[in-house]
């Protein structure tokens, strides 16, 4: 019995990646003319015809769901991946976790049929890449960007509103000089939290001070080092720090204590996520608790429905809530 030629066969014949074949056959102009010609020749030689009906009717073939990310460092990912894995198993799938900084590796895996659908947390895939994935009718749910269409959905936190609320909370506690410890530019939650911080300052008619923006990269050690340098070099110090996540907040707090100051008497600190590690940290951190477990479960449930053709992609926004610890001080400007 003859087997149908696949995109993988064309890639092998042309000695290029599956992603390159998809780009060439879908007319994406980033492919060199010579490469495109080689791909088209290979496709003709193998009598390859894109199975458009197969794309529309495609059901589970591998019984595997992929989770694609550039890193799994930190307690956020521990909770997220565990919740995804448990939910995937409930639906009769296996979970494949792919960690890579190489876009071509990721695209080749996605387009090569390694999984029936995937959950994405990465900042590599641009709009052009998403269009290629969409053209191949691959179902996906993203938790690092707000997107929805026929085959794509997303599960994100209300990071903008939460950051505005957290900043306003500090302002209500008497703080007007509030530093912001950033994550990564271009990452959804990082960008949205920075926007929320700015919005709260504007509404309170507090000017943004550029030197109050500190690099944290969502990492404890990096936030510690950045804050340590900041405290040593800056004469105009804030009274409070809003950190991009809890790990950064822990790093900030340790740097403050190491410099001879105290939280919250000298500086107040607020974080994001509500990670399990906070149980063992003193002083207890005031933070925006995000429903990480629910994010993983909902992402999996929505993806399975997309794979089964039961729904079109939707965007879900999960709300965080501020939980008060012992890291914020009622600041009196007259003191």
KOLBA-325104 format. One record per atom (N, C-alpha, C): x, y, z. Coordinates in steps of 0.1 Angstrom, whole numbers, padded with zeros to 4 digits, always signed. Layout:
XYZ...
***
This chain:
+0008-0012+0000+0000+0000+0000+0009+0012+0000+0006+0022-0009+0014+0034-0010+0011+0043+0002+0021+0049+0007+0019+0059+0018+0021+0073+0012+0013+0082+0018+0013+0096+0013+0026+0103+0017+0031+0110+0008+0044+0118+0010+0040+0129+0020+0049+0131+0030+0047+0141+0040+0057+0152+0039+0054+0163+0047+0063+0174+0047+0077+0170+0052+0077+0160+0061+0090+0155+0066+0098+0149+0055+0091+0142+0045+0098+0136+0034+0104+0146+0025+0097+0157+0023+0102+0168+0014+0114+0175+0021+0114+0177+0034+0125+0183+0041+0137+0174+0040+0136+0161+0041+0147+0152+0040+0153+0152+0025+0144+0152+0016+0148+0152+0002+0156+0165-0002+0151+0176+0003+0157+0189+0000+0169+0192+0010+0170+0184+0020+0181+0186+0030+0179+0200+0037+0167+0203+0041+0164+0215+0049+0155+0211+0060+0152+0220+0069+0143+0218+0080+0129+0218+0076+0120+0211+0084+0106+0211+0081+0100+0226+0081+0105+0234+0090+0101+0248+0091+0104+0255+0078+0116+0252+0072+0120+0259+0059+0110+0254+0048+0107+0241+0048+0098+0236+0038+0084+0243+0039+0079+0245+0051+0066+0251+0053+0067+0266+0048+0078+0273+0052+0079+0287+0047+0080+0288+0032+0087+0279+0026+0089+0279+0011+0076+0277+0004+0068+0267+0009+0056+0263+0002+0044+0272+0005+0046+0280+0016+0036+0290+0020+0039+0304+0015+0050+0305+0007+0053+0318+0001+0059+0328+0010+0065+0324+0022+0071+0333+0031+0084+0338+0025+0086+0351+0023+0097+0356+0015+0110+0357+0022+0111+0352+0035+0124+0352+0041+0133+0340+0036+0127+0331+0029+0134+0320+0023+0142+0324+0011+0154+0320+0010+0162+0324-0002+0156+0318-0015+0157+0324-0026+0151+0320-0038+0157+0306-0042+0170+0304-0040+0176+0291-0043+0171+0280-0034+0169+0283-0022+0163+0273-0012+0149+0270-0016+0141+0280-0019+0127+0278-0023+0126+0269-0035+0135+0272-0045+0135+0264-0057+0138+0249-0054+0148+0247-0045+0152+0233-0041+0140+0226-0034+0133+0233-0026+0122+0227-0019+0110+0224-0029+0107+0233-0038+0097+0231-0048+0100+0219-0057+0113+0218-0060+0118+0207-0069+0116+0194-0061+0120+0194-0049+0118+0182-0040+0104+0178-0039+0095+0188-0037+0081+0185-0036+0075+0179-0048+0079+0184-0060+0074+0179-0073+0080+0165-0075+0092+0163-0072+0098+0150-0074+0092+0139-0066+0087+0143-0054+0080+0133-0045+0065+0133-0047+0060+0142-0056+0046+0143-0058+0039+0147-0045+0045+0156-0038+0039+0161-0025+0028+0170-0028+0016+0167-0022+0005+0176-0022+0000+0179-0008+0000+0192-0004-0004+0194+0010-0018+0189+0013-0020+0182+0023-0032+0175+0026-0041+0185+0034-0048+0194+0026-0056+0204+0032-0068+0199+0040-0074+0189+0034-0085+0182+0042-0080+0176+0055-0068+0170+0053-0063+0164+0065-0060+0174+0076-0056+0186+0072-0054+0197+0082-0067+0200+0090-0078+0201+0082-0090+0205+0088-0096+0194+0097-0093+0181+0093-0100+0170+0100-0090+0163+0110-0078+0169+0111-0068+0162+0119-0072+0160+0133-0072+0148+0138-0074+0145+0152-0062+0140+0158-0062+0135+0170-0051+0131+0178-0044+0119+0170-0031+0120+0168-0024+0110+0161-0013+0104+0170-0006+0113+0178+0005+0109+0186+0001+0107+0201-0011+0113+0205-0015+0113+0219-0005+0120+0227+0003+0129+0222+0012+0137+0229+0009+0152+0228+0011+0159+0239+0010+0173+0239+0023+0179+0242+0027+0189+0235+0040+0196+0238+0040+0208+0246+0050+0210+0254+0051+0223+0262+0065+0228+0257+0064+0240+0250+0076+0246+0245+0080+0258+0253+0092+0259+0257+0097+0270+0265+0112+0272+0263+0117+0284+0267+0131+0286+0266+0138+0284+0279+0130+0282+0290+0136+0279+0303+0125+0273+0312+0129+0265+0322+0119+0261+0332+0125+0264+0346+0133+0274+0347+0140+0278+0359+0129+0285+0368+0129+0281+0381+0121+0288+0391+0109+0281+0395+0103+0284+0406+0091+0277+0412+0079+0279+0404+0078+0290+0396+0066+0292+0388+0064+0280+0378+0075+0276+0372+0075+0266+0362+0072+0252+0368+0077+0250+0380+0075+0237+0387+0060+0235+0389+0053+0245+0394+0038+0244+0396+0031+0243+0383+0035+0251+0373+0028+0251+0360+0030+0238+0353+0042+0233+0352+0044+0220+0344+0037+0208+0351+0038+0208+0365+0031+0197+0372+0016+0198+0369+0010+0209+0369-0004+0210+0367-0008+0206+0353+0000+0210+0343-0002+0206+0329-0001+0191+0328+0010+0185+0334+0012+0171+0333+0001+0163+0338-0004+0167+0350-0016+0160+0356-0028+0161+0348-0031+0172+0342-0043+0174+0334-0042+0167+0321-0030+0167+0315-0027+0160+0302-0030+0145+0304-0026+0140+0315-0028+0125+0318-0043+0122+0320-0050+0131+0326-0065+0129+0327-0072+0127+0314-0066+0134+0304-0072+0133+0290-0066+0123+0282-0058+0114+0287-0052+0103+0280-0040+0107+0271-0034+0118+0274-0022+0122+0266-0009+0121+0274+0002+0121+0268+0015+0122+0274+0020+0136+0272+0029+0141+0281+0034+0155+0279+0049+0154+0275+0052+0161+0264+0066+0163+0260+0070+0177+0263+0081+0179+0271+0086+0192+0275+0098+0195+0266+0097+0206+0258+0108+0209+0249+0114+0223+0254+0127+0223+0257+0134+0235+0262+0145+0238+0251+0143+0249+0245+0153+0253+0234+0153+0268+0232+0164+0273+0229+0166+0287+0225+0166+0288+0210+0166+0277+0203+0167+0277+0188+0153+0276+0181+0150+0287+0174+0137+0288+0168+0135+0277+0158+0145+0274+0150+0143+0263+0140+0140+0250+0146+0147+0247+0157+0144+0234+0164+0130+0234+0169+0125+0245+0174+0111+0245+0179+0101+0244+0168+0103+0251+0157+0094+0251+0146+0094+0237+0139+0106+0231+0138+0107+0218+0132+0099+0207+0140+0100+0208+0153+0093+0199+0162+0078+0201+0161+0074+0214+0161+0059+0217+0160+0054+0212+0147+0060+0216+0136+0055+0213+0123+0058+0198+0118+0066+0191+0125+0070+0178+0121+0061+0167+0127+0050+0171+0134+0041+0161+0138+0045+0154+0151+0054+0160+0159+0059+0153+0171+0048+0153+0182+0039+0163+0181+0028+0164+0190+0015+0167+0183+0004+0165+0190-0009+0168+0184-0013+0183+0186-0007+0189+0195-0009+0203+0198+0001+0207+0209+0002+0220+0211+0012+0224+0221+0008+0236+0229+0014+0237+0241+0013+0249+0250+0026+0256+0249+0025+0269+0246+0038+0277+0244+0040+0287+0255+0052+0288+0260+0057+0298+0268+0071+0302+0264+0072+0311+0254+0085+0315+0248+0083+0328+0241+0094+0335+0238+0093+0348+0232+0100+0348+0218+0103+0335+0213+0110+0334+0200+0101+0336+0188+0089+0329+0189+0080+0329+0177+0074+0342+0174+0076+0348+0162+0070+0360+0159+0058+0358+0151+0052+0369+0146+0039+0368+0138+0040+0359+0126+0052+0360+0119+0054+0352+0107+0054+0337+0111+0061+0334+0122+0062+0320+0126+0048+0315+0130+0040+0323+0137+0027+0319+0141+0018+0317+0128+0020+0325+0118+0012+0323+0106+0016+0309+0099+0028+0306+0099+0032+0293+0094+0026+0281+0102+0026+0282+0115+0020+0272+0123+0005+0272+0121-0001+0283+0119-0016+0284+0117-0019+0278+0103-0011+0280+0093-0013+0275+0080-0013+0259+0080-0005+0254+0089-0004+0239+0091-0015+0234+0100-0024+0242+0104-0035+0239+0113-0031+0231+0126-0020+0236+0131-0015+0231+0144-0022+0239+0155-0028+0232+0164-0035+0238+0176-0025+0242+0187-0027+0253+0193-0018+0258+0203-0025+0267+0213-0021+0266+0225-0025+0276+0236-0013+0282+0242-0013+0295+0242-0001+0303+0247-0004+0309+0261+0006+0308+0269+0005+0314+0282+0014+0326+0284+0020+0331+0273+0029+0342+0274+0025+0353+0264+0013+0352+0258+0008+0362+0249-0007+0361+0248-0013+0372+0246-0028+0373+0245-0032+0371+0230-0037+0360+0227-0040+0357+0213-0052+0347+0212-0060+0349+0201-0071+0340+0199-0075+0340+0184-0077+0328+0178-0083+0327+0165-0088+0312+0164-0089+0307+0152-0096+0294+0150-0088+0283+0157-0074+0284+0156-0066+0273+0161-0058+0276+0173-0057+0289+0177-0049+0294+0188-0058+0299+0199-0054+0296+0212-0060+0302+0223-0049+0307+0233-0053+0314+0244-0043+0318+0253-0049+0319+0267-0040+0317+0277-0044+0318+0291-0034+0327+0298-0038+0339+0301-0029+0349+0307-0034+0354+0320-0025+0360+0328-0029+0367+0340-0033+0382+0337-0040+0388+0346-0044+0402+0344-0032+0410+0350-0021+0409+0344-0008+0415+0349-0009+0430+0349-0015+0436+0339-0016+0450+0339-0024+0456+0350-0036+0451+0352-0045+0455+0363-0039+0452+0377-0032+0440+0378-0026+0436+0391-0015+0446+0395-0007+0449+0385+0005+0458+0388+0000+0472+0391-0011+0477+0384-0016+0490+0388-0022+0489+0402-0029+0479+0405-0034+0477+0419-0023+0477+0429-0013+0469+0427-0002+0468+0436+0005+0481+0438+0007+0489+0427+0014+0502+0428+0005+0512+0436-0008+0511+0433-0018+0520+0440-0018+0517+0455-0017+0504+0458-0017+0500+0472-0005+0506+0479+0007+0506+0473+0018+0512+0479+0016+0527+0480+0010+0533+0470+0008+0548+0471-0002+0551+0482-0012+0542+0484-0022+0544+0495-0015+0543+0509-0004+0535+0509+0004+0533+0521+0014+0545+0523+0013+0555+0515+0021+0567+0517+0034+0568+0508+0036+0558+0500+0048+0558+0492+0046+0565+0478+0055+0574+0475+0055+0581+0462+0068+0578+0454+0078+0574+0461+0090+0570+0454+0091+0555+0454+0086+0550+0442+0085+0535+0441+0093+0530+0429+0103+0522+0432+0111+0516+0422+0104+0504+0416+0107+0501+0403+0102+0489+0396+0113+0480+0392+0112+0467+0396+0122+0458+0392+0117+0450+0381+0123+0452+0369+0118+0447+0356+0120+0432+0355+0113+0426+0345+0115+0412+0341+0123+0412+0328+0117+0408+0317+0123+0408+0304+0115+0417+0295+0120+0426+0288+0113+0434+0277+0108+0424+0267+0096+0426+0262+0090+0417+0252+0083+0405+0257+0084+0402+0270+0077+0391+0276+0064+0397+0281+0053+0390+0278+0039+0395+0281+0037+0400+0295+0039+0391+0305+0037+0395+0319+0046+0407+0323+0058+0406+0319+0068+0417+0322+0063+0430+0317+0060+0431+0304+0055+0443+0298+0042+0448+0304+0033+0439+0306+0020+0443+0312+0021+0449+0326+0030+0443+0334+0032+0447+0348+0039+0461+0348+0048+0463+0339+0054+0477+0338+0044+0487+0334+0035+0484+0324+0025+0493+0320+0016+0496+0332+0012+0486+0340+0003+0488+0351+0010+0498+0361+0022+0496+0364+0030+0504+0373+0030+0519+0368+0032+0521+0355+0032+0534+0349+0018+0541+0351+0008+0533+0348-0006+0538+0349-0009+0543+0363-0005+0535+0373-0008+0539+0386-0001+0552+0390+0011+0553+0386+0019+0566+0388+0012+0578+0382+0008+0576+0369+0002+0587+0362-0011+0591+0369-0019+0582+0373-0032+0585+0379-0030+0592+0393-0019+0590+0399-0015+0596+0412-0007+0609+0410-0005+0612+0397+0003+0624+0393+0017+0623+0399+0023+0611+0399+0037+0609+0403+0045+0607+0391+0056+0615+0389+0064+0614+0377+0072+0601+0378+0074+0594+0367+0082+0582+0366+0097+0587+0366+0105+0581+0375+0119+0584+0375+0127+0572+0369+0133+0575+0357+0140+0564+0350+0150+0557+0358+0157+0564+0368+0167+0557+0375+0161+0547+0386+0147+0548+0387+0140+0538+0396+0137+0525+0389+0141+0524+0376+0138+0511+0369+0151+0502+0370+0149+0491+0376+0160+0482+0379+0158+0469+0372+0169+0464+0366+0168+0451+0359+0168+0439+0369+0158+0430+0367+0157+0419+0376+0157+0406+0369+0152+0405+0356+0151+0393+0348+0144+0382+0354+0135+0385+0364+0127+0374+0370+0136+0365+0378+0148+0368+0381+0157+0359+0388+0162+0365+0402+0163+0357+0412+0167+0361+0425+0181+0367+0425+0190+0360+0420+0204+0365+0420+0206+0377+0412+0200+0378+0400+0202+0390+0392+0195+0402+0399+0184+0400+0404+0177+0411+0411+0185+0416+0424+0191+0406+0430+0199+0409+0442+0211+0418+0438+0218+0414+0427+0230+0421+0423+0226+0435+0418+0215+0436+0410+0211+0449+0405+0207+0458+0416+0200+0453+0426+0195+0461+0437+0207+0466+0446+0216+0457+0448+0228+0460+0456+0236+0471+0450+0238+0471+0437+0245+0482+0430+0236+0495+0430+0223+0493+0429+0214+0505+0430+0215+0512+0443+0215+0504+0454+0215+0510+0467+0229+0517+0470+0239+0511+0464+0253+0517+0466+0255+0529+0459+0249+0530+0446+0252+0542+0437+0242+0553+0439+0230+0550+0441+0219+0560+0441+0218+0568+0454+0218+0581+0453+0215+0590+0464+0200+0592+0466+0193+0593+0455+0178+0595+0455+0172+0581+0456+0170+0576+0468+0165+0562+0470+0150+0562+0471+0143+0552+0466+0129+0550+0468+0125+0546+0482+0113+0546+0485+0108+0540+0498+0102+0526+0497+0100+0523+0484+0093+0510+0481+0098+0504+0468+0097+0491+0467+0101+0484+0454+0089+0475+0450+0085+0476+0438+0076+0467+0432+0084+0458+0423+0085+0445+0426+0093+0435+0418+0084+0428+0408+0090+0424+0397+0083+0418+0386+0078+0404+0389+0084+0397+0399+0079+0384+0404+0085+0382+0418+0081+0371+0424+0085+0369+0438+0100+0366+0439+0106+0359+0430+0120+0356+0430+0128+0369+0430+0124+0379+0422+0130+0392+0422+0128+0399+0435+0116+0398+0441+0113+0404+0453+0122+0398+0465+0125+0385+0464+0133+0379+0474+0148+0384+0472+0152+0385+0460+0165+0391+0457+0167+0405+0462+0157+0413+0460+0156+0427+0464+0157+0428+0479+0149+0420+0486+0149+0420+0501+0163+0416+0507+0169+0406+0501+0182+0401+0506+0192+0412+0503+0192+0419+0492+0201+0430+0490+0199+0442+0499+0187+0445+0503+0184+0455+0512+0190+0452+0526+0187+0439+0530+0192+0435+0543+0208+0435+0544+0214+0430+0532+0228+0429+0532+0235+0443+0532+0227+0453+0527+0232+0467+0527+0231+0474+0541+0225+0467+0550+0223+0472+0564+0210+0478+0567+0201+0477+0557+0187+0482+0559+0178+0471+0563+0165+0475+0565+0156+0465+0569+0143+0466+0562+0136+0455+0559+0123+0454+0553+0113+0450+0564+0102+0458+0567+0098+0469+0559+0101+0483+0565+0109+0484+0576+0111+0497+0582+0118+0507+0573+0128+0502+0565+0135+0512+0557+0129+0512+0542+0126+0500+0537+0120+0499+0524+0109+0488+0524+0098+0491+0516+0088+0482+0515+0090+0474+0502+0085+0462+0501+0087+0453+0489+0074+0446+0486+0070+0445+0473+0059+0438+0469+0063+0429+0457+0058+0417+0456+0061+0408+0445+0049+0404+0437+0051+0394+0428+0041+0388+0420+0042+0372+0420+0031+0365+0420+0030+0351+0418+0025+0343+0430+0030+0346+0442+0026+0338+0453+0032+0324+0453+0045+0323+0451+0051+0310+0450+0052+0303+0463+0053+0290+0463+0053+0282+0475+0065+0285+0484+0076+0289+0478+0088+0292+0485+0086+0303+0496+0076+0312+0494+0074+0323+0503+0070+0319+0517+0065+0306+0518+0062+0301+0532+0074+0301+0541+0086+0300+0535+0098+0299+0543+0106+0312+0544+0100+0323+0538+0108+0335+0537+0103+0345+0547+0113+0352+0554+0109+0362+0563+0117+0375+0560+0110+0387+0561+0096+0388+0565+0087+0383+0554+0075+0379+0558+0065+0374+0548+0062+0384+0538+0062+0380+0525+0061+0390+0514+0047+0393+0510+0044+0406+0509+0032+0411+0503+0033+0408+0488+0023+0401+0482+0025+0398+0468+0011+0396+0461+0011+0397+0448+0000+0394+0440+0000+0379+0437-0010+0372+0443-0010+0357+0441-0018+0354+0428-0011+0347+0419-0016+0344+0406-0020+0329+0406-0031+0325+0400-0036+0311+0400-0028+0303+0390-0015+0300+0393-0006+0293+0384-0012+0279+0380-0016+0271+0391-0021+0258+0388-0033+0258+0379-0042+0268+0381-0054+0269+0373-0050+0272+0359-0039+0280+0357-0035+0284+0344-0031+0272+0336-0023+0263+0342-0019+0251+0336-0030+0241+0332-0039+0240+0341-0051+0231+0339-0060+0236+0328-0063+0249+0328-0071+0255+0318-0065+0255+0304-0052+0257+0304-0044+0257+0291-0046+0243+0285-0044+0233+0293-0045+0219+0288-0060+0216+0284-0069+0219+0292-0083+0217+0288-0087+0223+0275-0083+0236+0274-0087+0243+0261-0080+0237+0249-0067+0233+0251-0060+0227+0240-0066+0214+0235-0070+0206+0245-0076+0193+0241-0089+0195+0233-0097+0205+0237-0109+0209+0230-0106+0214+0216-0095+0221+0214-0091+0226+0201-0087+0214+0192-0079+0205+0198-0074+0193+0191-0086+0185+0186-0096+0184+0194-0108+0176+0191-0118+0183+0182-0115+0196+0179-0124+0204+0171-0137+0208+0177-0137+0208+0190-0149+0212+0198-0151+0227+0199-0141+0234+0198-0142+0249+0200-0132+0256+0191-0134+0269+0189-0123+0278+0184-0115+0284+0195-0104+0289+0192-0095+0294+0202-0101+0306+0209-0099+0307+0222-0104+0318+0230-0092+0323+0239-0093+0335+0244-0084+0341+0253-0090+0342+0267-0084+0336+0276-0089+0336+0290-0079+0344+0299-0085+0353+0307-0077+0362+0316-0080+0358+0330-0069+0354+0337-0071+0349+0351-0067+0361+0361-0075+0363+0371-0072+0374+0380-0063+0370+0392-0054+0379+0395-0046+0377+0407-0052+0385+0418-0047+0382+0430-0052+0389+0442-0041+0393+0451-0042+0404+0457-0031+0409+0466-0033+0403+0480-0022+0396+0485-0022+0390+0498-0011+0398+0506-0016+0404+0517-0007+0412+0525+0002+0403+0534+0015+0406+0534+0024+0400+0543+0030+0410+0553+0042+0409+0556+0049+0419+0565+0059+0427+0559+0059+0429+0545+0070+0435+0538+0066+0450+0534+0054+0455+0538+0050+0468+0534+0048+0476+0547+0053+0488+0547+0052+0497+0559+0044+0509+0555+0035+0514+0564+0028+0526+0563+0037+0538+0564+0040+0544+0552+0051+0554+0552+0045+0568+0556+0051+0574+0565+0047+0588+0569+0058+0598+0565+0054+0606+0555+0064+0616+0550+0069+0626+0560+0062+0627+0571+0066+0637+0581+0076+0631+0591+0078+0618+0590+0088+0611+0599+0102+0616+0597
***
